[in-house]
Amino acid sequence: MTSGRGNWQYPSGRLEGARHHSGGFAMDVTKIPAGKAPPSDIHVVIEIPQGSAVKYEVDKESGAVMVDRFLFTPMAYPAAYGFIPNTLADDGDPADALVLVPAAVVPGAVIRARPIGVLRMEDEAGQDEKIVCVPHDKIHPQFSGITEIDQLPAITRDAIEHFFTHYKDLEKGKWVKVTGWEGRESAEAAISQSLARAAK
């Protein structure tokens, strides 16, 4: 899914942009590694807190967290949402990721996480995928026994699928179709592919 983050470039294997030269709060995501041991132990830059009805995005030029839009539907993000730094998905943006968290995480924070599955989708811009993660055990033990997406309660998976199926319903010309869930192995393969793509 093409986003308002802009065209992310990785010359010499690095992410261009997200540099802030005037002081103040901003990130240089080129300095954030993809994880401790990707693709199984990754970092996710949070853009949108769990429970938010506002879609935030990190601006690649300034590193600032920008308000992209308010959701048109009366819905809220079912998990913390962001991207895996120093990756590049098929749509030209960093790989999208959700992290199931016990409390809201502020935009701009970086969380250490473990991928457990991937939600495959299609939208008006083409193929899309969301890597679903849980916090690393050192961050919080709540999900320490969860290694695969099908170990989550069905209601949790259903809530994520329902959100992404319907959150664009009131936006003209936009649509989403969920095509299925895949497990941890597929999620890690997608991350590895996005890392290789970014390094070219």
Secondary structure as the mmCIF struct_conf table of DSSP 4:
data_model
#
loop_
_struct_conf.conf_type_id
_struct_conf.id
_struct_conf.beg_label_comp_id
_struct_conf.beg_label_asym_id
_struct_conf.beg_label_seq_id
_struct_conf.end_label_comp_id
_struct_conf.end_label_asym_id
_struct_conf.end_label_seq_id
TURN_TY1_P TURN_TY1_P1 GLY A 4 ARG A 5
HELX_RH_3T_P HELX_RH_3T_P1 PRO A 11 GLY A 13
BEND BEND1 ARG A 14 ARG A 14
BEND BEND2 SER A 22 PHE A 25
HELX_RH_3T_P HELX_RH_3T_P2 VAL A 29 LYS A 31
BEND BEND3 ILE A 32 ILE A 32
BEND BEND4 ALA A 34 ALA A 34
BEND BEND5 LYS A 36 LYS A 36
STRN STRN1 ALA A 37 ALA A 37
TURN_TY1_P TURN_TY1_P2 PRO A 38 SER A 40
STRN STRN2 ASP A 41 ASP A 41
STRN STRN3 ILE A 42 ILE A 48
TURN_TY1_P TURN_TY1_P3 GLN A 50 GLY A 51
BEND BEND6 ALA A 53 ALA A 53
STRN STRN4 VAL A 54 VAL A 58
TURN_TY1_P TURN_TY1_P4 LYS A 60 SER A 62
STRN STRN5 VAL A 65 PHE A 70
BEND BEND7 PHE A 72 PRO A 74
BEND BEND8 PRO A 78 ALA A 79
STRN STRN6 ALA A 80 PHE A 83
TURN_TY1_P TURN_TY1_P5 PRO A 85 ASN A 86
TURN_TY1_P TURN_TY1_P6 ASP A 90 ASP A 91
BEND BEND9 GLY A 92 ASP A 93
HELX_LH_PP_P HELX_LH_PP_P1 PRO A 94 ALA A 95
STRN STRN7 ASP A 96 VAL A 99
BEND BEND10 PRO A 102 ALA A 103
TURN_TY1_P TURN_TY1_P7 PRO A 107 GLY A 108
STRN STRN8 VAL A 110 ASP A 123
TURN_TY1_P TURN_TY1_P8 GLU A 124 ALA A 125
STRN STRN9 GLY A 126 PRO A 135
TURN_TY1_P TURN_TY1_P9 ASP A 137 ILE A 139
HELX_RH_3T_P HELX_RH_3T_P3 PRO A 141 PHE A 143
TURN_TY1_P TURN_TY1_P10 SER A 144 GLY A 145
BEND BEND11 GLU A 148 GLU A 148
HELX_RH_3T_P HELX_RH_3T_P4 ILE A 149 GLN A 151
BEND BEND12 LEU A 152 LEU A 152
HELX_RH_AL_P HELX_RH_AL_P1 ALA A 154 HIS A 166
TURN_TY1_P TURN_TY1_P11 TYR A 167 LEU A 170
BEND BEND13 GLU A 171 GLU A 171
TURN_TY1_P TURN_TY1_P12 LYS A 172 GLY A 173
STRN STRN10 VAL A 176 GLY A 183
HELX_RH_AL_P HELX_RH_AL_P2 ARG A 184 ALA A 199
#
